[in-house]
Amino acid sequence: MGITVANLDASIKGLSKSNAELTKALAQTLQEAVPPSSEGEMHARASAAGRMQAQAAGTVDVGKLVDGVQARGGGLPYFLGAEFGGRRRPKSRHVVSSRSGRSYVVYKRTTMQFAPFVGHTGYFVTPVWRARLQGIRDKLLKRLGDEVSGA
């Protein structure tokens, strides 16, 4: 079992000769692979997750860059908490005495500003990008193969 690479010199010369054109072609493919409908999909996921997530998803902007695409979210101080969640504070125990002098333990209530912490999984932006990642990768590899082979 082995790997055979044929016409490597021609491929390298073709790449070095048109490096700027290759970068431009790959950026164009990437921009075409991420449709503007991804904002709507993010908003739909966020609405299903909760009101705070829906408000935060309204600030997401998917735009084109010179060499790719980006999704920017912000404008709200709680954007990252809405996307990734927050950690729950542990319940605190307090010893309280009744009027008759009997002591007992009371667990103090805690509130959660954000949904439970989900790590790098996210609630609305990250899942949409991950769902599209394989398709984007396939389109980029196809375009790269076409550019290298001269098609």
DAZIPE-V466765 format. One record per helix or strand of 2 or more residues. SS is the DSSP state (H for helix, E for strand). FROM is the first residue (numbers start at 1). TO is the last residue. If there is no record, write none. Layout:
SS_FROM_TO ; SS_FROM_TO
This chain:
H_8_17 ; H_19_33 ; H_37_49 ; H_51_57 ; E_61_65 ; E_68_72 ; H_79_84 ; E_92_97 ; E_103_108 ; H_125_149
